Amino acid sequence: MNAISPLTMVAGRVLISFMFIISGLQKITGLEGNQGYMEMMGVPGILIYPTILVEVLGGLAVLIGYQARIGALLLAGFCVLSGIIFHFDPSDQMQMISFNKNLAIAGGFLFIVAMGPGKLSIEGRKG
């Protein structure tokens, strides 16, 4: 079981970080549309820039396992906050499913905060 554990931690980091890296990069190419959506939801459009940074840099930190706990903590907070702002609508079942998914993803990131990125990471190679 111990031989499988490092590989599953890598797979978990890849799977949980991938969507944030891609999402952050897509926000760059659709900057104005994303800013408009944020403003429509009552969020200042200027916050698109820190959003992109958190998604891309936090996602990369988790992916490669360097400063992974910090990246994971930022992304966990991002998931909870964006879930509340953009998806918390008890009258809409689909939005509540998205809200609950955000909470579940935040939980996954909190496991990385607690356990670290594992042996097969930049941090793991340092000892």
N, CA, C and O atoms as a Tinker XYZ file with bonds, in Angstrom:
   508  protein
     1  N      0.819000   -1.199000    0.000000    73     2
     2  CA     0.000000    0.000000    0.000000    64     1     3
     3  C      0.860000    1.259000    0.000000    63     2     4     5
     4  O      0.494000    2.251000   -0.631000    81     3
     5  N      1.995000    1.239000    0.694000    73     3     6
     6  CA     2.840000    2.423000    0.745000    64     5     7
     7  C      3.428000    2.788000   -0.609000    63     6     8     9
     8  O      3.692000    3.964000   -0.861000    81     7
     9  N      3.643000    1.797000   -1.502000    73     7    10
    10  CA     4.175000    2.083000   -2.835000    64     9    11
    11  C      3.143000    2.803000   -3.697000    63    10    12    13
    12  O      3.508000    3.580000   -4.578000    81    11
    13  N      1.891000    2.560000   -3.458000    73    11    14
    14  CA     0.818000    3.187000   -4.237000    64    13    15
    15  C      0.577000    4.619000   -3.774000    63    14    16    17
    16  O      0.222000    5.474000   -4.585000    81    15
    17  N      0.758000    4.887000   -2.527000    73    15    18
    18  CA     0.430000    6.180000   -1.938000    64    17    19
    19  C      1.074000    7.374000   -2.643000    63    18    20    21
    20  O      0.364000    8.336000   -2.937000    81    19
    21  N      2.388000    7.366000   -2.933000    73    19    22
    22  CA     2.972000    8.523000   -3.627000    64    21    23
    23  C      2.355000    8.744000   -5.008000    63    22    24    25
    24  O      2.169000    9.885000   -5.432000    81    23
    25  N      2.039000    7.660000   -5.703000    73    23    26
    26  CA     1.433000    7.790000   -7.026000    64    25    27
    27  C      0.016000    8.338000   -6.947000    63    26    28    29
    28  O     -0.394000    9.132000   -7.794000    81    27
    29  N     -0.721000    7.924000   -5.950000    73    27    30
    30  CA    -2.080000    8.448000   -5.820000    64    29    31
    31  C     -2.061000    9.921000   -5.421000    63    30    32    33
    32  O     -2.955000   10.677000   -5.802000    81    31
    33  N     -1.056000   10.332000   -4.661000    73    31    34
    34  CA    -0.952000   11.745000   -4.301000    64    33    35
    35  C     -0.631000   12.587000   -5.542000    63    34    36    37
    36  O     -1.165000   13.685000   -5.694000    81    35
    37  N      0.224000   12.090000   -6.418000    73    35    38
    38  CA     0.512000   12.797000   -7.672000    64    37    39
    39  C     -0.753000   12.882000   -8.512000    63    38    40    41
    40  O     -1.105000   13.948000   -9.017000    81    39
    41  N     -1.431000   11.753000   -8.658000    73    39    42
    42  CA    -2.665000   11.743000   -9.462000    64    41    43
    43  C     -3.684000   12.724000   -8.881000    63    42    44    45
    44  O     -4.341000   13.454000   -9.625000    81    43
    45  N     -3.814000   12.740000   -7.575000    73    43    46
    46  CA    -4.743000   13.666000   -6.940000    64    45    47
    47  C     -4.371000   15.113000   -7.186000    63    46    48    49
    48  O     -5.236000   15.943000   -7.465000    81    47
    49  N     -3.070000   15.423000   -7.083000    73    47    50
    50  CA    -2.622000   16.800000   -7.335000    64    49    51
    51  C     -2.873000   17.201000   -8.778000    63    50    52    53
    52  O     -3.299000   18.324000   -9.046000    81    51
    53  N     -2.615000   16.297000   -9.703000    73    51    54
    54  CA    -2.855000   16.594000  -11.125000    64    53    55
    55  C     -4.333000   16.855000  -11.359000    63    54    56    57
    56  O     -4.702000   17.854000  -11.976000    81    55
    57  N     -5.172000   15.963000  -10.871000    73    55    58
    58  CA    -6.611000   16.082000  -11.127000    64    57    59
    59  C     -7.221000   17.321000  -10.489000    63    58    60    61
    60  O     -8.065000   17.974000  -11.102000    81    59
    61  N     -6.813000   17.655000   -9.281000    73    59    62
    62  CA    -7.443000   18.781000   -8.587000    64    61    63
    63  C     -6.890000   20.123000   -9.079000    63    62    64    65
    64  O     -7.587000   21.135000   -9.008000    81    63
    65  N     -5.651000   20.145000   -9.575000    73    63    66
    66  CA    -5.075000   21.420000  -10.011000    64    65    67
    67  C     -5.387000   21.752000  -11.466000    63    66    68    69
    68  O     -5.457000   22.925000  -11.832000    81    67
    69  N     -5.573000   20.746000  -12.284000    73    67    70
    70  CA    -5.733000   20.937000  -13.724000    64    69    71
    71  C     -6.837000   21.927000  -14.069000    63    70    72    73
    72  O     -6.636000   22.828000  -14.883000    81    71
    73  N     -8.001000   21.763000  -13.453000    73    71    74
    74  CA    -9.128000   22.630000  -13.816000    64    73    75
    75  C     -8.868000   24.091000  -13.466000    63    74    76    77
    76  O     -9.379000   24.985000  -14.140000    81    75
    77  N     -8.088000   24.344000  -12.429000    73    75    78
    78  CA    -7.819000   25.725000  -12.031000    64    77    79
    79  C     -6.790000   26.372000  -12.949000    63    78    80    81
    80  O     -6.912000   27.549000  -13.288000    81    79
    81  N     -5.786000   25.615000  -13.350000    73    79    82
    82  CA    -4.796000   26.144000  -14.284000    64    81    83
    83  C     -5.475000   26.495000  -15.606000    63    82    84    85
    84  O     -5.281000   27.590000  -16.134000    81    83
    85  N     -6.266000   25.574000  -16.136000    73    83    86
    86  CA    -6.968000   25.803000  -17.405000    64    85    87
    87  C     -7.949000   26.957000  -17.273000    63    86    88    89
    88  O     -8.014000   27.817000  -18.152000    81    87
    89  N     -8.702000   26.987000  -16.199000    73    87    90
    90  CA    -9.689000   28.046000  -15.991000    64    89    91
    91  C     -9.020000   29.413000  -15.912000    63    90    92    93
    92  O     -9.516000   30.378000  -16.494000    81    91
    93  N     -7.905000   29.504000  -15.202000    73    91    94
    94  CA    -7.187000   30.768000  -15.104000    64    93    95
    95  C     -6.671000   31.236000  -16.449000    63    94    96    97
    96  O     -6.770000   32.417000  -16.782000    81    95
    97  N     -6.115000   30.306000  -17.231000    73    95    98
    98  CA    -5.614000   30.662000  -18.556000    64    97    99
    99  C     -6.755000   31.082000  -19.483000    63    98   100   101
   100  O     -6.593000   32.006000  -20.280000    81    99
   101  N     -7.894000   30.419000  -19.389000    73    99   102
   102  CA    -9.045000   30.791000  -20.215000    64   101   103
   103  C     -9.585000   32.162000  -19.829000    63   102   104   105
   104  O    -10.111000   32.885000  -20.676000    81   103
   105  N     -9.460000   32.518000  -18.576000    73   103   106
   106  CA    -9.900000   33.852000  -18.147000    64   105   107
   107  C     -9.068000   34.946000  -18.815000    63   106   108   109
   108  O     -9.568000   36.044000  -19.056000    81   107
   109  N     -7.812000   34.654000  -19.113000    73   107   110
   110  CA    -6.957000   35.627000  -19.790000    64   109   111
   111  C     -7.478000   35.884000  -21.199000    63   110   112   113
   112  O     -7.564000   37.030000  -21.638000    81   111
   113  N     -7.823000   34.814000  -21.901000    73   111   114
   114  CA    -8.274000   34.976000  -23.283000    64   113   115
   115  C     -9.684000   35.558000  -23.368000    63   114   116   117
   116  O    -10.049000   36.134000  -24.393000    81   115
   117  N    -10.468000   35.418000  -22.324000    73   115   118
   118  CA   -11.826000   35.966000  -22.311000    64   117   119
   119  C    -11.984000   37.007000  -21.222000    63   118   120   121
   120  O    -12.992000   37.039000  -20.517000    81   119
   121  N    -10.973000   37.863000  -21.090000    73   119   122
   122  CA   -10.899000   38.806000  -19.979000    64   121   123
   123  C    -12.147000   39.677000  -19.853000    63   122   124   125
   124  O    -12.739000   39.751000  -18.776000    81   123
   125  N    -12.547000   40.327000  -20.921000    73   123   126
   126  CA   -13.681000   41.257000  -20.843000    64   125   127
   127  C    -14.981000   40.544000  -20.491000    63   126   128   129
   128  O    -15.765000   41.048000  -19.687000    81   127
   129  N    -15.213000   39.389000  -21.080000    73   127   130
   130  CA   -16.419000   38.630000  -20.771000    64   129   131
   131  C    -16.466000   38.190000  -19.320000    63   130   132   133
   132  O    -17.512000   38.244000  -18.674000    81   131
   133  N    -15.311000   37.750000  -18.812000    73   131   134
   134  CA   -15.242000   37.327000  -17.417000    64   133   135
   135  C    -15.425000   38.499000  -16.463000    63   134   136   137
   136  O    -16.081000   38.368000  -15.430000    81   135
   137  N    -14.847000   39.639000  -16.809000    73   135   138
   138  CA   -15.040000   40.831000  -15.983000    64   137   139
   139  C    -16.513000   41.229000  -15.970000    63   138   140   141
   140  O    -17.054000   41.580000  -14.921000    81   139
   141  N    -17.160000   41.174000  -17.127000    73   139   142
   142  CA   -18.583000   41.506000  -17.211000    64   141   143
   143  C    -19.431000   40.584000  -16.356000    63   142   144   145
   144  O    -20.354000   41.033000  -15.676000    81   143
   145  N    -19.119000   39.288000  -16.389000    73   143   146
   146  CA   -19.869000   38.330000  -15.579000    64   145   147
   147  C    -19.679000   38.618000  -14.094000    63   146   148   149
   148  O    -20.637000   38.581000  -13.322000    81   147
   149  N    -18.450000   38.901000  -13.703000    73   147   150
   150  CA   -18.181000   39.203000  -12.297000    64   149   151
   151  C    -18.971000   40.438000  -11.864000    63   150   152   153
   152  O    -19.586000   40.449000  -10.797000    81   151
   153  N    -18.949000   41.464000  -12.689000    73   151   154
   154  CA   -19.668000   42.699000  -12.360000    64   153   155
   155  C    -21.176000   42.466000  -12.301000    63   154   156   157
   156  O    -21.864000   43.052000  -11.466000    81   155
   157  N    -21.686000   41.617000  -13.179000    73   155   158
   158  CA   -23.106000   41.272000  -13.163000    64   157   159
   159  C    -23.487000   40.596000  -11.831000    63   158   160   161
   160  O    -24.617000   40.724000  -11.360000    81   159
   161  N    -22.531000   39.884000  -11.244000    73   159   162
   162  CA   -22.769000   39.191000   -9.979000    64   161   163
   163  C    -22.414000   40.062000   -8.770000    63   162   164   165
   164  O    -22.448000   39.592000   -7.632000    81   163
   165  N    -22.072000   41.333000   -9.019000    73   163   166
   166  CA   -21.786000   42.257000   -7.929000    64   165   167
   167  C    -20.344000   42.265000   -7.456000    63   166   168   169
   168  O    -20.043000   42.810000   -6.393000    81   167
   169  N    -19.453000   41.671000   -8.229000    73   167   170
   170  CA   -18.036000   41.605000   -7.878000    64   169   171
   171  C    -17.276000   42.586000   -8.777000    63   170   172   173
   172  O    -17.463000   42.559000   -9.994000    81   171
   173  N    -16.432000   43.444000   -8.219000    73   171   174
   174  CA   -15.671000   44.375000   -9.060000    64   173   175
   175  C    -14.838000   43.636000  -10.110000    63   174   176   177
   176  O    -14.113000   42.695000   -9.786000    81   175
   177  N    -14.945000   44.061000  -11.347000    73   175   178
   178  CA   -14.259000   43.403000  -12.453000    64   177   179
   179  C    -12.747000   43.397000  -12.323000    63   178   180   181
   180  O    -12.083000   42.520000  -12.874000    81   179
   181  N    -12.201000   44.354000  -11.608000    73   179   182
   182  CA   -10.751000   44.428000  -11.419000    64   181   183
   183  C    -10.219000   43.200000  -10.682000    63   182   184   185
   184  O     -9.031000   42.889000  -10.772000    81   183
   185  N    -11.083000   42.509000   -9.963000    73   183   186
   186  CA   -10.666000   41.311000   -9.217000    64   185   187
   187  C    -10.381000   40.118000  -10.135000    63   186   188   189
   188  O     -9.979000   39.052000   -9.667000    81   187
   189  N    -10.590000   40.299000  -11.433000    73   187   190
   190  CA   -10.252000   39.229000  -12.368000    64   189   191
   191  C     -8.744000   38.928000  -12.321000    63   190   192   193
   192  O     -8.330000   37.781000  -12.492000    81   191
   193  N     -7.933000   39.964000  -12.087000    73   191   194
   194  CA    -6.474000   39.767000  -12.097000    64   193   195
   195  C     -5.987000   38.921000  -10.922000    63   194   196   197
   196  O     -5.230000   37.976000  -11.145000    81   195
   197  N     -6.383000   39.213000   -9.686000    73   195   198
   198  CA    -5.977000   38.300000   -8.607000    64   197   199
   199  C     -6.610000   36.917000   -8.750000    63   198   200   201
   200  O     -6.029000   35.918000   -8.327000    81   199
   201  N     -7.794000   36.861000   -9.343000    73   199   202
   202  CA    -8.433000   35.559000   -9.584000    64   201   203
   203  C     -7.566000   34.705000  -10.502000    63   202   204   205
   204  O     -7.332000   33.528000  -10.229000    81   203
   205  N     -7.093000   35.304000  -11.590000    73   203   206
   206  CA    -6.228000   34.583000  -12.529000    64   205   207
   207  C     -4.949000   34.134000  -11.829000    63   206   208   209
   208  O     -4.512000   32.996000  -12.004000    81   207
   209  N     -4.355000   35.014000  -11.046000    73   207   210
   210  CA    -3.123000   34.654000  -10.340000    64   209   211
   211  C     -3.328000   33.492000   -9.377000    63   210   212   213
   212  O     -2.520000   32.564000   -9.337000    81   211
   213  N     -4.391000   33.541000   -8.612000    73   211   214
   214  CA    -4.664000   32.467000   -7.650000    64   213   215
   215  C     -4.893000   31.150000   -8.379000    63   214   216   217
   216  O     -4.355000   30.114000   -7.988000    81   215
   217  N     -5.699000   31.196000   -9.446000    73   215   218
   218  CA    -5.994000   29.949000  -10.161000    64   217   219
   219  C     -4.752000   29.361000  -10.835000    63   218   220   221
   220  O     -4.477000   28.169000  -10.696000    81   219
   221  N     -4.012000   30.181000  -11.553000    73   219   222
   222  CA    -2.861000   29.666000  -12.304000    64   221   223
   223  C     -1.692000   29.340000  -11.374000    63   222   224   225
   224  O     -1.174000   28.224000  -11.397000    81   223
   225  N     -1.275000   30.309000  -10.558000    73   223   226
   226  CA    -0.115000   30.066000   -9.701000    64   225   227
   227  C     -0.411000   29.064000   -8.589000    63   226   228   229
   228  O      0.423000   28.215000   -8.273000    81   227
   229  N     -1.607000   29.166000   -7.994000    73   227   230
   230  CA    -1.987000   28.179000   -6.978000    64   229   231
   231  C     -2.089000   26.788000   -7.575000    63   230   232   233
   232  O     -1.647000   25.810000   -6.973000    81   231
   233  N     -2.676000   26.704000   -8.765000    73   231   234
   234  CA    -2.791000   25.412000   -9.444000    64   233   235
   235  C     -1.438000   24.820000   -9.781000    63   234   236   237
   236  O     -1.220000   23.622000   -9.601000    81   235
   237  N     -0.519000   25.658000  -10.274000    73   235   238
   238  CA     0.829000   25.173000  -10.586000    64   237   239
   239  C      1.580000   24.748000   -9.327000    63   238   240   241
   240  O      2.305000   23.753000   -9.344000    81   239
   241  N      1.413000   25.491000   -8.242000    73   239   242
   242  CA     2.064000   25.128000   -6.977000    64   241   243
   243  C      1.610000   23.745000   -6.514000    63   242   244   245
   244  O      2.422000   22.919000   -6.097000    81   243
   245  N      0.320000   23.510000   -6.592000    73   243   246
   246  CA    -0.213000   22.196000   -6.205000    64   245   247
   247  C      0.268000   21.127000   -7.181000    63   246   248   249
   248  O      0.673000   20.044000   -6.761000    81   247
   249  N      0.228000   21.418000   -8.456000    73   247   250
   250  CA     0.609000   20.441000   -9.479000    64   249   251
   251  C      2.041000   19.950000   -9.294000    63   250   252   253
   252  O      2.284000   18.743000   -9.285000    81   251
   253  N      2.990000   20.874000   -9.148000    73   251   254
   254  CA     4.395000   20.467000   -9.055000    64   253   255
   255  C      4.835000   20.172000   -7.622000    63   254   256   257
   256  O      5.905000   19.607000   -7.395000    81   255
   257  N      4.003000   20.558000   -6.665000    73   255   258
   258  CA     4.327000   20.268000   -5.276000    64   257   259
   259  C      5.377000   21.188000   -4.707000    63   258   260   261
   260  O      6.216000   20.761000   -3.915000    81   259
   261  N      5.342000   22.448000   -5.101000    73   259   262
   262  CA     6.229000   23.450000   -4.535000    64   261   263
   263  C      5.372000   24.542000   -3.906000    63   262   264   265
   264  O      4.572000   25.181000   -4.589000    81   263
   265  N      5.540000   24.755000   -2.605000    73   263   266
   266  CA     4.652000   25.657000   -1.859000    64   265   267
   267  C      3.195000   25.204000   -2.026000    63   266   268   269
   268  O      2.272000   26.016000   -2.099000    81   267
   269  N      3.032000   23.907000   -2.082000    73   267   270
   270  CA     1.721000   23.308000   -2.356000    64   269   271
   271  C      0.700000   23.612000   -1.267000    63   270   272   273
   272  O     -0.479000   23.809000   -1.561000    81   271
   273  N      1.137000   23.650000   -0.032000    73   271   274
   274  CA     0.195000   23.941000    1.057000    64   273   275
   275  C     -0.367000   25.351000    0.927000    63   274   276   277
   276  O     -1.557000   25.571000    1.156000    81   275
   277  N      0.482000   26.304000    0.560000    73   275   278
   278  CA     0.017000   27.679000    0.384000    64   277   279
   279  C     -0.940000   27.756000   -0.806000    63   278   280   281
   280  O     -2.016000   28.345000   -0.708000    81   279
   281  N     -0.541000   27.157000   -1.928000    73   279   282
   282  CA    -1.410000   27.142000   -3.108000    64   281   283
   283  C     -2.741000   26.478000   -2.809000    63   282   284   285
   284  O     -3.793000   26.979000   -3.206000    81   283
   285  N     -2.698000   25.355000   -2.110000    73   283   286
   286  CA    -3.928000   24.627000   -1.789000    64   285   287
   287  C     -4.820000   25.432000   -0.849000    63   286   288   289
   288  O     -6.042000   25.430000   -1.000000    81   287
   289  N     -4.221000   26.113000    0.112000    73   287   290
   290  CA    -5.015000   26.926000    1.033000    64   289   291
   291  C     -5.689000   28.082000    0.288000    63   290   292   293
   292  O     -6.865000   28.366000    0.515000    81   291
   293  N     -4.948000   28.742000   -0.595000    73   291   294
   294  CA    -5.533000   29.824000   -1.394000    64   293   295
   295  C     -6.674000   29.309000   -2.275000    63   294   296   297
   296  O     -7.724000   29.943000   -2.382000    81   295
   297  N     -6.454000   28.163000   -2.897000    73   295   298
   298  CA    -7.495000   27.607000   -3.771000    64   297   299
   299  C     -8.698000   27.106000   -2.975000    63   298   300   301
   300  O     -9.828000   27.195000   -3.456000    81   299
   301  N     -8.482000   26.586000   -1.781000    73   299   302
   302  CA    -9.612000   26.179000   -0.932000    64   301   303
   303  C    -10.467000   27.395000   -0.595000    63   302   304   305
   304  O    -11.692000   27.352000   -0.703000    81   303
   305  N     -9.814000   28.479000   -0.187000    73   303   306
   306  CA   -10.550000   29.711000    0.106000    64   305   307
   307  C    -11.257000   30.241000   -1.116000    63   306   308   309
   308  O    -12.396000   30.700000   -1.028000    81   307
   309  N    -10.592000   30.183000   -2.263000    73   307   310
   310  CA   -11.189000   30.620000   -3.521000    64   309   311
   311  C    -12.447000   29.810000   -3.835000    63   310   312   313
   312  O    -13.464000   30.368000   -4.248000    81   311
   313  N    -12.372000   28.493000   -3.637000    73   311   314
   314  CA   -13.531000   27.627000   -3.914000    64   313   315
   315  C    -14.717000   27.987000   -3.029000    63   314   316   317
   316  O    -15.846000   28.081000   -3.511000    81   315
   317  N    -14.472000   28.185000   -1.755000    73   315   318
   318  CA   -15.560000   28.516000   -0.836000    64   317   319
   319  C    -16.142000   29.880000   -1.184000    63   318   320   321
   320  O    -17.359000   30.035000   -1.289000    81   319
   321  N    -15.272000   30.864000   -1.361000    73   319   322
   322  CA   -15.735000   32.219000   -1.649000    64   321   323
   323  C    -16.478000   32.303000   -2.973000    63   322   324   325
   324  O    -17.555000   32.895000   -3.039000    81   323
   325  N    -15.920000   31.721000   -4.025000    73   323   326
   326  CA   -16.599000   31.768000   -5.324000    64   325   327
   327  C    -17.886000   30.944000   -5.304000    63   326   328   329
   328  O    -18.855000   31.284000   -5.982000    81   327
   329  N    -17.893000   29.872000   -4.533000    73   327   330
   330  CA   -19.128000   29.092000   -4.398000    64   329   331
   331  C    -20.242000   29.917000   -3.772000    63   330   332   333
   332  O    -21.383000   29.889000   -4.232000    81   331
   333  N    -19.900000   30.650000   -2.720000    73   331   334
   334  CA   -20.899000   31.497000   -2.053000    64   333   335
   335  C    -21.375000   32.609000   -2.984000    63   334   336   337
   336  O    -22.576000   32.855000   -3.099000    81   335
   337  N    -20.440000   33.275000   -3.644000    73   335   338
   338  CA   -20.792000   34.431000   -4.479000    64   337   339
   339  C    -21.557000   34.018000   -5.740000    63   338   340   341
   340  O    -22.565000   34.636000   -6.083000    81   339
   341  N    -21.088000   32.989000   -6.423000    73   339   342
   342  CA   -21.624000   32.668000   -7.743000    64   341   343
   343  C    -22.619000   31.517000   -7.774000    63   342   344   345
   344  O    -23.363000   31.385000   -8.746000    81   343
   345  N    -22.658000   30.683000   -6.745000    73   343   346
   346  CA   -23.494000   29.480000   -6.838000    64   345   347
   347  C    -24.493000   29.281000   -5.705000    63   346   348   349
   348  O    -25.399000   28.458000   -5.838000    81   347
   349  N    -24.364000   29.995000   -4.611000    73   347   350
   350  CA   -25.268000   29.732000   -3.488000    64   349   351
   351  C    -26.639000   30.333000   -3.772000    63   350   352   353
   352  O    -26.863000   31.533000   -3.611000    81   351
   353  N    -27.538000   29.468000   -4.196000    73   351   354
   354  CA   -28.925000   29.860000   -4.488000    64   353   355
   355  C    -29.813000   28.666000   -4.153000    63   354   356   357
   356  O    -30.062000   27.820000   -5.011000    81   355
   357  N    -30.293000   28.591000   -2.908000    73   355   358
   358  CA   -31.083000   27.424000   -2.492000    64   357   359
   359  C    -32.329000   27.173000   -3.345000    63   358   360   361
   360  O    -32.866000   26.065000   -3.327000    81   359
   361  N    -32.794000   28.167000   -4.082000    73   359   362
   362  CA   -33.974000   27.974000   -4.928000    64   361   363
   363  C    -33.632000   27.326000   -6.270000    63   362   364   365
   364  O    -34.533000   26.968000   -7.028000    81   363
   365  N    -32.342000   27.174000   -6.570000    73   363   366
   366  CA   -31.898000   26.617000   -7.852000    64   365   367
   367  C    -31.047000   25.381000   -7.591000    63   366   368   369
   368  O    -29.910000   25.480000   -7.129000    81   367
   369  N    -31.609000   24.223000   -7.892000    73   367   370
   370  CA   -30.934000   22.960000   -7.594000    64   369   371
   371  C    -29.584000   22.845000   -8.316000    63   370   372   373
   372  O    -28.623000   22.348000   -7.728000    81   371
   373  N    -29.492000   23.286000   -9.554000    73   371   374
   374  CA   -28.232000   23.180000  -10.296000    64   373   375
   375  C    -27.141000   24.064000   -9.676000    63   374   376   377
   376  O    -25.978000   23.667000   -9.599000    81   375
   377  N    -27.528000   25.249000   -9.241000    73   375   378
   378  CA   -26.546000   26.119000   -8.589000    64   377   379
   379  C    -26.093000   25.527000   -7.258000    63   378   380   381
   380  O    -24.928000   25.660000   -6.884000    81   379
   381  N    -26.992000   24.887000   -6.556000    73   379   382
   382  CA   -26.612000   24.265000   -5.282000    64   381   383
   383  C    -25.698000   23.057000   -5.504000    63   382   384   385
   384  O    -24.829000   22.778000   -4.678000    81   383
   385  N    -25.888000   22.344000   -6.609000    73   383   386
   386  CA   -24.965000   21.254000   -6.949000    64   385   387
   387  C    -23.570000   21.836000   -7.187000    63   386   388   389
   388  O    -22.577000   21.292000   -6.703000    81   387
   389  N    -23.498000   22.942000   -7.931000    73   387   390
   390  CA   -22.208000   23.598000   -8.171000    64   389   391
   391  C    -21.605000   24.110000   -6.870000    63   390   392   393
   392  O    -20.397000   23.998000   -6.659000    81   391
   393  N    -22.426000   24.666000   -6.007000    73   391   394
   394  CA   -21.952000   25.142000   -4.706000    64   393   395
   395  C    -21.353000   23.987000   -3.904000    63   394   396   397
   396  O    -20.265000   24.109000   -3.342000    81   395
   397  N    -22.073000   22.869000   -3.856000    73   395   398
   398  CA   -21.578000   21.704000   -3.108000    64   397   399
   399  C    -20.298000   21.143000   -3.720000    63   398   400   401
   400  O    -19.420000   20.677000   -2.994000    81   399
   401  N    -20.180000   21.183000   -5.057000    73   399   402
   402  CA   -18.938000   20.748000   -5.701000    64   401   403
   403  C    -17.787000   21.645000   -5.283000    63   402   404   405
   404  O    -16.686000   21.162000   -5.018000    81   403
   405  N    -18.032000   22.948000   -5.221000    73   403   406
   406  CA   -16.991000   23.860000   -4.763000    64   405   407
   407  C    -16.526000   23.508000   -3.349000    63   406   408   409
   408  O    -15.329000   23.512000   -3.061000    81   407
   409  N    -17.482000   23.204000   -2.472000    73   407   410
   410  CA   -17.121000   22.824000   -1.106000    64   409   411
   411  C    -16.319000   21.529000   -1.086000    63   410   412   413
   412  O    -15.363000   21.401000   -0.321000    81   411
   413  N    -16.701000   20.574000   -1.917000    73   411   414
   414  CA   -15.986000   19.301000   -1.969000    64   413   415
   415  C    -14.557000   19.498000   -2.473000    63   414   416   417
   416  O    -13.624000   18.894000   -1.942000    81   415
   417  N    -14.381000   20.333000   -3.487000    73   415   418
   418  CA   -13.042000   20.611000   -4.004000    64   417   419
   419  C    -12.212000   21.307000   -2.928000    63   418   420   421
   420  O    -11.033000   20.995000   -2.757000    81   419
   421  N    -12.816000   22.246000   -2.203000    73   419   422
   422  CA   -12.110000   22.911000   -1.100000    64   421   423
   423  C    -11.644000   21.873000   -0.083000    63   422   424   425
   424  O    -10.534000   21.972000    0.441000    81   423
   425  N    -12.476000   20.889000    0.193000    73   423   426
   426  CA   -12.094000   19.817000    1.110000    64   425   427
   427  C    -10.883000   19.052000    0.610000    63   426   428   429
   428  O     -9.993000   18.717000    1.391000    81   427
   429  N    -10.841000   18.774000   -0.688000    73   427   430
   430  CA    -9.677000   18.106000   -1.272000    64   429   431
   431  C     -8.410000   18.932000   -1.103000    63   430   432   433
   432  O     -7.349000   18.396000   -0.783000    81   431
   433  N     -8.525000   20.229000   -1.317000    73   431   434
   434  CA    -7.364000   21.106000   -1.123000    64   433   435
   435  C     -6.920000   21.117000    0.335000    63   434   436   437
   436  O     -5.724000   21.186000    0.620000    81   435
   437  N     -7.866000   21.049000    1.249000    73   435   438
   438  CA    -7.498000   21.045000    2.667000    64   437   439
   439  C     -6.728000   19.783000    3.055000    63   438   440   441
   440  O     -5.920000   19.810000    3.984000    81   439
   441  N     -6.974000   18.673000    2.345000    73   439   442
   442  CA    -6.161000   17.478000    2.570000    64   441   443
   443  C     -4.707000   17.751000    2.189000    63   442   444   445
   444  O     -3.789000   17.295000    2.870000    81   443
   445  N     -4.499000   18.493000    1.105000    73   443   446
   446  CA    -3.132000   18.833000    0.702000    64   445   447
   447  C     -2.497000   19.756000    1.741000    63   446   448   449
   448  O     -1.321000   19.611000    2.073000    81   447
   449  N     -3.282000   20.702000    2.248000    73   447   450
   450  CA    -2.771000   21.588000    3.299000    64   449   451
   451  C     -2.326000   20.751000    4.499000    63   450   452   453
   452  O     -1.267000   21.006000    5.073000    81   451
   453  N     -3.119000   19.768000    4.877000    73   451   454
   454  CA    -2.819000   18.953000    6.059000    64   453   455
   455  C     -1.682000   17.962000    5.829000    63   454   456   457
   456  O     -0.836000   17.772000    6.704000    81   455
   457  N     -1.660000   17.336000    4.665000    73   455   458
   458  CA    -0.730000   16.227000    4.430000    64   457   459
   459  C      0.494000   16.609000    3.604000    63   458   460   461
   460  O      1.477000   15.868000    3.582000    81   459
   461  N      0.450000   17.739000    2.935000    73   459   462
   462  CA     1.540000   18.113000    2.046000    64   461   463
   463  C      1.380000   17.449000    0.693000    63   462   464   465
   464  O      0.436000   16.689000    0.478000    81   463
   465  N      2.298000   17.732000   -0.220000    73   463   466
   466  CA     2.158000   17.235000   -1.589000    64   465   467
   467  C      2.649000   15.808000   -1.813000    63   466   468   469
   468  O      2.414000   15.237000   -2.878000    81   467
   469  N      3.313000   15.237000   -0.843000    73   467   470
   470  CA     3.790000   13.860000   -0.986000    64   469   471
   471  C      5.233000   13.763000   -1.451000    63   470   472   473
   472  O      5.879000   14.771000   -1.740000    81   471
   473  N      5.722000   12.546000   -1.518000    73   471   474
   474  CA     7.140000   12.286000   -1.852000    64   473   475
   475  C      7.483000   12.666000   -3.291000    63   474   476   477
   476  O      8.584000   13.145000   -3.565000    81   475
   477  N      6.549000   12.453000   -4.198000    73   475   478
   478  CA     6.809000   12.733000   -5.614000    64   477   479
   479  C      6.412000   14.159000   -5.946000    63   478   480   481
   480  O      5.452000   14.406000   -6.676000    81   479
   481  N      7.170000   15.082000   -5.395000    73   479   482
   482  CA     6.927000   16.518000   -5.582000    64   481   483
   483  C      8.243000   17.242000   -5.387000    63   482   484   485
   484  O      9.216000   16.649000   -4.922000    81   483
   485  N      8.282000   18.500000   -5.732000    73   483   486
   486  CA     9.514000   19.268000   -5.495000    64   485   487
   487  C      9.808000   19.316000   -3.997000    63   486   488   489
   488  O     10.956000   19.141000   -3.589000    81   487
   489  N      8.802000   19.548000   -3.187000    73   487   490
   490  CA     9.010000   19.576000   -1.735000    64   489   491
   491  C      9.442000   18.220000   -1.217000    63   490   492   493
   492  O     10.297000   18.140000   -0.335000    81   491
   493  N      8.866000   17.150000   -1.750000    73   491   494
   494  CA     9.205000   15.802000   -1.327000    64   493   495
   495  C     10.633000   15.425000   -1.668000    63   494   496   497
   496  O     11.266000   14.666000   -0.934000    81   495
   497  N     11.146000   15.942000   -2.769000    73   495   498
   498  CA    12.523000   15.663000   -3.177000    64   497   499
   499  C     13.527000   16.345000   -2.261000    63   498   500   501
   500  O     14.651000   15.873000   -2.090000    81   499
   501  N     13.105000   17.466000   -1.672000    73   499   502
   502  CA    14.001000   18.199000   -0.760000    64   501   503
   503  C     14.122000   17.493000    0.576000    63   502   504   505
   504  O     15.039000   17.760000    1.352000    81   503
   505  N     13.176000   16.580000    0.841000    73   503   506
   506  CA    13.229000   15.859000    2.109000    64   505   507
   507  C     12.173000   16.391000    2.992000    63   506   508
   508  O     12.026000   15.932000    4.125000    81   507
